[in-house]
Amino acid sequence: MRSDRAEDYQDVPRSVAVMPKAFAAESRTGRHSHPRAQLLYATMGLMTAEAEDGTWVVPEGHALWIPPRLPHAVVMHGAVSMCSAYLAAEAVAGFPARARVIQVSPLLAAVIAALTREPVLYAVDGRGGHLAALVLDEIGRAPETPLTLPLPRDARLRRVCLGLIADPASPFDLDAWALRAGASRRTLTRGFRQETGLSFGDWRTRARVVRALALTADGRPMREVAAAVGYRSPQALRLRMDRLLAGAGQGPDKG
């Protein structure tokens, strides 16, 4: 029987080792890390994850790429089924050094499912080995989605970001946040672009939508969710959520 303990897959002498697992609603992993890289694939439900450099939302059909030894924590919103692919560090040497959310292609989903039906110690030169090679190839080719909320290193910018995460409905504008952070408006504007790749307005919009996705998965009514993240209209929020999930660009927040 295949183990559901992550530690049992870290020293497997194979480039890819897969572990299906189910979690009850509101389960939390606590902060932890793995020697191997991890592809955290949500086959049902929605997860959020956080680390020093970002927060990510992982809905069904998506996966979080986690580099080796990155401390992270995961929260389940509703019941969640996942499949983790633990990847040998030498097999992902050229992969991104930062965590990111990818959309799982039909091919990648099928290959991961097929690999769960192979022995953990599959034949490297047989079907299991071919499936493992295809898993690595598909992960390497997958584009990043906008389901990432990057966190800056600058202490002033980080203070603003953590404040917005704690209270996404905050009415403070950029000038008010600059005053609270002890920085000029120009410093915040330039810093957000340089460190996150997003404008302040786009980052705030994404923070609100990320929280809204989690609250919706928790079963909260849409009108209540909209109020909790600073949107007057549930319809406007739903449009933002759909656009983010579709990977569409975002304009300034007019919620």
N, C-alpha and C positions, 0 to 999 in steps of 0.2 A: 504493500500500500504506500502511495506517495505521501511523504511528510508534508505537513502544513507549517513547519517551522523554518523561518528564513535562514537561520544559522546552519541548517543541514544542507544548504545549497552553495555555501561560500567556497568550499574546497572540492567540489565535484570536478573531476579531471575532464571537463568538457567545456567548450566555449560558451554554450548556452544551457542553462538549467531552468526549467519552468515550474512554477508552483501555483496552482489554482487555490483560492481561498475565499470564504464568505465571511462577512462581518454583519453584526446586528446594527441597527440604527444607533447613531451617537457613539459608536465605538471610536476609540482614540489609540493610536500606537505609542504616543509619547515620543520624545526626541531620541533618535537612534541613527545609526549609519551602518553601511555594509562595506566589506572589502571590495566586493564586486560592484559594477554598475548595475542599475536596475531600470527596467521598463515596467512601470506600474500601470497596467491596462485595466480600465473599468469596463467589465463586460455587462454589468447592470448597476444602476444607481449613479451617485455622484459623490466624489471625494474632494476635499480641499487639502492642500499640503502647504507647509511653510518651512522656510530655511532662512539663513542669515541674509541671503541676497534676493529673496522674493517670496511671493505667495502665488499659488496656482490653483485653478479650479479644473477638475478632471471629470467631465460628464461621461456618460455611457458612450462607448465608441471612440474614446480618446485615451491617450496614455501619457504619463509623465516620464520623461527621460531624466534619470538621476545619475550624475557622475559618481564614480567610486568614492567612498569615504565621505560623502557630503552629509552632514547631520541634518535630519529633516524629521518632521512630524506630520501625521496624516489624520484627518477627522472624516468619519463617514456621515453623510447626510442622507437619512433613510437607510434601508437595507442595501448593502453593497456586495456584489460579487466581483472579484478581480482575478487577474492572472499576472503574476510577477515573472518576468524573465530576468534572471540574474546572469550577467554577461562578464566573462573574464576580462580583466583590465587590459591584457595584451591584445584582445580581440577588438577593443574599442579605442585604441590609442589615438586615432584621428577623429574621434567623435567630439561634439561640443563639450566644452569645459564647464558650461553653465546648464542648470536644469531648464527644461522647456516642455511644453505640452504639444503633442503631435496628434493629428487625426489618424486613427488606425485604418489603413486601407483594407478593403475586403480581402486582398491577398494576404496581408500581414495577419489579420484576424484568423483566417483559415489555417495559415501555417502554424501560428501559436497553438491553436486548438489541436492540430494534428500532432504537434510535438508533445502535448500533454498525454497523448495516447502511446507514445514511445517510452521505453524504459529510461530512467534517469541516466543510466550508463548506456546510452544508445551507441550503436556501431558508428564510429566516426566516418568510415568509408561506405556506410549504408544509407538507408532512408533517413534515419535520425540526423546524421551528419549533414545531409543535403538540406533538410528542413532548417537546421540550425544556421547554416550558411545563408539561407534565404531570409531568415529572421534578421540577421545582422545587416544584410543588404537593404531590406525594406526600411529598417530603422534609420540607416544612414541616408536614405533617399527622402525620408519624410520631411516636409516643410514644417516650420514652426507655426503654431496658431497664435492668435492674440489672447489666449486664455492665461496669460502670464501677467502678474502685477510686479514688475521689477522694483526692488528697493535700493535707493542710493546709499553710498557710503558716507557722504558728507553728513555730519551730525545734524546740521540745521535742516537740510532737506529731509533727512530721515525722521526728524521730529514731526515735520508736517505730514509725511506719509503715514506714520503710525497714528497720528491724530485723526486722519481721514479714515483709516481702517477701523479705528475704535468707534468713530461716529461718522459714518458715510453720509448722514443727512445734515451734517453741519452746514449752517448757512454762511460761514466765513468765506469771503472771497480771497483772491491772491494777496491783496494788500493787508488784510487782517491776518492771514497766515504768516506773511513776511514779518509783521510786527511781533507776533507770538514767537517766531523762530529767531528773532534778533538778526534779521538779514534784510537786505533791500529787495524790492520787487524785481529789479533787474537780476540780482544774484539768483533768486529763486527761479525766475524764468529761464535763464541760461543754464542753471544747474539741472533742472528737470530734463531739458533737452539733452544735455551732455551725458548725464548719468543713467537716464531711463530710456532715452529715445522717444519720449512722449512730452507733449506740452503739459502744463499743470492741469488744464481743463480736460484733456484726454485721459490723463492719469486718474483724475477724480472720477470721471465717468466710468472708467474701467473698474475702479475700486467699488463703486456703487453697484455695477452690474455683477461683479464677482460675488459680492455679498448677497445680492438678490437671487442669484442662481442657487446659492447654498440654502437660503431661507425657503425658497420655493421647494427645493428637494426635501426640506424638513417638514413640508406639509402646511406651511403658513399660507393664508389666503392672499391673493395677489394685491388686493387693496391695502392690506396691512404691510405687505412687503414693500410696496411702493412708498408708503409713508416712512417706513423704517430706513429707507435709503435716500430720501430726499426728493422723490418724484411726486408731483401733484396728480399725475394721471397714470393709472395702471396700464393704459394702452400705450402711452409713450415709453414706459419702462419695458413692456413686452417687446416693443419694436427694437429697443436697444439690446435686449437679451438675444433676440433672434439674429440681429446683425452681428453681435459678437460671436455667437455660435457658428454663424455662416462665414466668419473670417472677414467680414466687411470692414472698411475703414470707419473711423469714428470722428465726428466733428466735435466742437466744443459742447459742453454739457448745457442743455437748455431745459433740463427736467423740471 
